[in-house]
Amino acid sequence: MKKFSLIIFCLALLSLSSCSTQNYMETTAVDAVIEKAEFTFNAKSALPTNLDVINVMNSIPGATSSRVTNLDSGYGFDLKSDKLEVTLPYFGRLYNASYGDFNKNSFRFESKDFRVSKTQNKKGNWVVTINVNDQSNTPTFILEVFKNGSAFLSINANDRQPISYDGYISNLNTK
């Protein structure tokens, strides 16, 4: 009986140790990168808000019944002092869809006219707001960066429903 309870205790301890949070960056590195306002946001999953899109995704055979869509690597944005490069998919309702160029239906653009504002909330998380001025849909990016480097991005644009992404930030030269 003692061996059985020891095995159960070891399995419980092993399963709890695997549930620890993942650190993408050190807290001091996160603060330095945000203060400099030059970093890469790497999207891991998309969270569409349109119920029609969620219902279609849930009707696919073998799909899980959640609103989270896991993304391949390579999606996100690079924020530099003089340029913002965005490559993010969009799942939702467009009010003015582009029929000729399907890249305009997602967030794929480069901007040189944008404004970045940074604030730190009471918990020590950074809130970075990026207002893009030279795009026709004038998107606003609201990025909340946590102390461990994980981040939550919400995008509002005037020609589509909002969408959110979950991911992490990194230095510009490492993806």
N, C-alpha and C positions, 0 to 999 in steps of 0.2 A: 504494500500500500504506500510506503514511503517513496519507493522508486516511481510509482505512478504519479503521486503528487509532485515529486521533483520534476518529472518530465512535463507535466502540465504547467508548472511554474516557469520552466525554461522556455516553453513554447509561447507563453503569454509575454514573457520578457522580450523575447525575440520579435514578436509581432508589434509590441509597443515601441521598440527601438527603430523599427522601419517606418514608423509614422512621424518621424521628426521632420521639422521644416527644412527646406532646402535653401541654402545661402548661395545666391548668385554673385554677390559682391560684399565686401566688408562695408560697414556703415560709414567709415571715413572716406572710402572710395566713392560711395554713392553720393555723399555730400559734395565731394570735390567735382565729380562729373556733372552734377546738377548745377552747381554754382558756375561752372564754366559754360554750361548749356551746349555741350557738344557730346552727344552720345548716340547709341543705336538702341531702338526699341525692337525687340524680337518677339513677334506674336506667336503664341503656342496654340491658342484656341480663339474662336469667334463666338460671340453670344448674340445672335440676331434677336430683335425684339418683335418682329412681325409674326403673329400667330399663324398666318397662312404658311409661311416658310417653315416654321416649326412643325406644323402638321404634315407637310410634304416630306420633311426629313424623317419624321417618325413613321411614315408609311413605307419607307424603303425596307425591304426584307433584311433582317439581321441588324437593323439599326437599334440603338438604345433609345429609350424614351426620355431624352433630355434635350435641352435647347443648346447644348454645347457642341460646337463643331471643331474637332481637332484639325489643326493646320500643319502642313509640311513646313520644313525650315525654309527660310528665305523671305518670309513675309514680315513686314514691319516698316520702320522708317529710320532714316539717318538724319539727325539734326546737327548741322554745322553752323558756324557763325554767319555764313553767307548763303547757305543753300539748305533746303529741306527736300529730301528725296523720299517719296512715299510709294510703297508697294503693298497694298492691303486688299484682300477680296471683299466683296460686299454681298451680303445675303439680306434681302429685304425689298421693300416696295420703293421703286423710283417714280417720282412724279413727272419727270421729263427724261425718259429713256432715250439713249442714243442708239439708233438702229444701224448706222453705218460703221461706227468704230466702237467695238465692244469694250475696249480698254477704258473708255470714258464712263462705263457703267460701274466700274470698280474704282478704288482710290489708287490710281497710278499717275503720278505727276511729279514734277520738280518745280519748286517755288523759290524765288529769290526775294519776294515781297511778303514777309511774314513778321509777326510780332510775338515775342516770347515773354511771358510773365511767370514768376516763380514765387510761391509762398510755402511756408512750412506750417502745418497744423499743430494742434496741441499734442498729438501723439508722436510728433517728430517725423511724420511722413511728408514728403514733398508733393505739392500740387503744381504741375506745370501746365500752363494754358498757352496754346499756340493758335493764333488767329492768322489764317492765310488770306491774303488780299488779292492775289493775282489769278485766282481760279474762278470759273463761272458759278460754281455752287458754293463758294465762300465757306469752306468747312472750318469748324472750330474743334481742335483736339484738346481734350482735358485728360491729362495723364497723372494718375496718382502713383507715386513711387514709394514703396515701403522700405524700411531700414535694411532689409536683406537683399534688395535689388529687384525683387519681383514688382510688377507694375500692372495697373489696370487702366486701359485706355477707353475713353468714350468719345465718339465722333458725332457731331451734329452738323448737318448740312441743310441748306434750304431747299434742295431738290430731292430729298429722300428721307426715309425714316432713320432714326438714330440706330447705331450699332456699337457694341462694345467688344473689346479684345482683352484677353488675359495673356501675360507674357512676362518678360524681364528686360532690364536694361543692361547694356554692356558698353565698354569703351568702343570708340569708333573703329579701331583697327582689329578688334576681335569680335567674331560673330559666333 
